[in-house]
Each structure stands twice: as C-alpha cells, then as structure tokens.
Amino acid sequence: MSGLDISGFVAPGFEAVRAAFAMDPRGGSALAVIHRGEVVVDLREGWRDPARTTPWDAETLVNVYSVGKPVIALAVLMLVERGLIALDDPMGGCSAEGTLALEHCETSARK
C-alpha cells in the first residue's frame, strides 16, 4: 500500500463520510456507521503495526480505553429521558441484583 488506501464500503448517500474520513488519516483507523439498523459505512485505513507491514482490516482489534465513557453517559441520559432512572438515584440500585460495589457509597450518575 502506498499513499492513503481506504478499504471498505459506503452506501449511496453517505459518500461525504468517505471524503471526511480520507481528510484526516491516522495511520490506522476504522469507522462504521449503522443507520436505521443497516451498516451504511464500514471504512478502514492504515496499518495494524508500527512497521507498516500489515494493513488495517476488518479483523483488527483495538483497545478502546476511555472511548466507552461517553457511550455509557449517553446510555444513562437516554434512561433518564425515558424516566427509567434519575441522575440522583444511587448507583447500587442499577444492577439486577442491586449488588454493585458502589451500593454503600454516596455515588450517583450526577456525582
């Protein structure tokens, strides 16, 4: 691979996503978008390894580190919006068994 090589696909109507993805190559990244239950974007670029010998592909595993925090925050806020929980509810009451390690703490989603 020489230069920027983007693999994957983009459904009709989502071509601007490919253009935006190509504008900021990271040397190894992927993007998938699901719209109304259908995969409409599945792109990848770059390399799996620092030596740049193995292309990034659909099976490349990555560490997500703190990326999950905003996803969890969004899920919590969706539950709040639906009236299923409140931001000030104790976190210990959120598990099926009510046995989270935080159940004896003064911790809530707001704190």
HELIX and SHEET records of a PDB file:
HELIX    1   1 GLU A   15  MET A   23  1                                   9    
HELIX    2   2 TYR A   65  VAL A   67  5                                   3    
HELIX    3   3 GLY A   68  GLU A   81  1                                  14    
HELIX    4   4 MET A   91  CYS A   94  5                                   4    
HELIX    5   5 ALA A  101  HIS A  104  5                                   4    
SHEET    1   A 3 ILE A   6  VAL A  10  0                                        
SHEET    2   A 3 GLU A  38  GLY A  46 -1                                        
SHEET    3   A 3 GLY A  28  HIS A  35 -1                                        
END                                                                             
